[in-house]
C-alpha cells in the first residue's frame, strides 16, 4: 500500500471550515487548502436524527437534475481514516478498512 497516496475528501457541514476538519486531522495547516468543489448529478440528503451530533446524518444520492457543492480537501490516508473514524464514531482500525487506496 502506498502510504503517500493523496485522497480528495468532499466536505460539507462542520468539515467545510478548517477548525471543523481539525477535530479529525490535527492542524489543518498540515493539509492542503480546501477548495470549492461541485459534483454534477448528486445531492446531499439529510435523514433521520443522530444523537451523536444532535443533528441529521447525511449521505449523497444520485440526482441528474442537481449538483453537490462542498469543499474539497486533499488528505493523506491517515487523515482520511481519522475523518471516517470520527464521522462514523468507530475505531481507526475499522475506518481504515473502509478507506481504499
C-alpha positions in Angstrom: 0.0 0.0 0.0 1.3 3.4 -0.9 1.2 5.4 2.3 1.9 8.7 0.4 -1.3 8.4 -1.7 -3.4 11.5 -1.6 -7.2 11.4 -1.4 -9.8 14.1 -2.2 -12.4 14.4 0.6 -15.5 16.4 -0.3 -16.6 18.0 3.0 -19.9 19.5 4.0 -21.3 20.7 7.3 -18.8 21.4 10.0 -15.9 20.0 8.0 -16.2 22.9 5.5 -14.2 25.1 7.8 -10.6 24.4 8.9 -11.4 24.2 12.7 -14.1 21.6 12.0 -11.8 19.4 9.9 -9.1 19.9 12.5 -11.1 17.7 15.0 -10.1 14.7 12.9 -6.8 15.6 11.2 -4.9 17.8 13.7 -3.6 21.2 12.5 -5.3 22.0 9.2 -2.2 23.9 8.1 -0.7 20.4 7.6 -3.2 19.6 4.8 -3.6 21.4 1.5 -6.1 24.2 1.4 -9.6 23.2 0.7 -11.2 24.5 -2.4 -14.7 24.9 -3.7 -16.0 21.8 -5.5 -19.1 20.9 -7.4 -20.2 17.4 -8.4 -23.0 17.4 -11.0 -25.6 14.7 -10.8 -25.6 14.3 -7.0 -27.2 15.9 -4.0 -26.9 15.8 -0.2 -29.7 14.0 1.6 -30.2 14.7 5.3 -32.2 12.0 7.0 -33.1 10.8 10.5 -31.5 12.1 13.7 -28.1 11.4 15.2 -27.8 11.5 19.0 -24.0 11.6 18.4 -24.2 15.0 16.7 -27.7 16.0 17.9 -28.5 16.6 14.2 -29.3 14.8 11.0 -26.8 12.4 9.4 -26.2 12.9 5.7 -25.4 10.8 2.6 -25.1 11.7 -1.1 -27.5 10.3 -3.6 -27.6 10.5 -7.4 -29.9 13.1 -8.9 -29.3 14.2 -12.5 -31.1 17.5 -12.0 -28.8 18.8 -9.2 -25.2 19.3 -8.2 -23.5 18.8 -4.9 -21.5 21.7 -3.6 -18.8 21.4 -0.9 -15.2 22.0 -0.1 -12.6 19.5 -1.4 -9.6 18.8 0.9 -6.5 16.9 -0.2 -5.7 14.4 2.6 -3.2 11.7 3.1 -4.6 8.2 4.0 -4.1 8.7 7.8 -6.0 11.9 7.8 -8.9 10.4 5.8 -9.0 7.5 8.2 -9.3 10.0 11.0 -12.2 11.7 9.3 -14.0 8.5 8.6 -13.5 7.2 12.2 -14.6 10.5 13.7 -17.7 10.9 11.5 -18.7 7.3 11.8 -18.0 7.1 15.5 -15.8 4.0 15.1 -12.2 2.9 15.7 -9.3 3.9 13.4 -8.8 0.2 12.5 -12.4 -0.2 11.3 -12.3 3.1 9.4 -9.0 2.1 7.8 -10.7 -0.9 6.2 -13.3 1.4 4.6 -10.6 3.6 3.0 -9.4 2.2 -0.3 -6.0 3.0 -1.7 
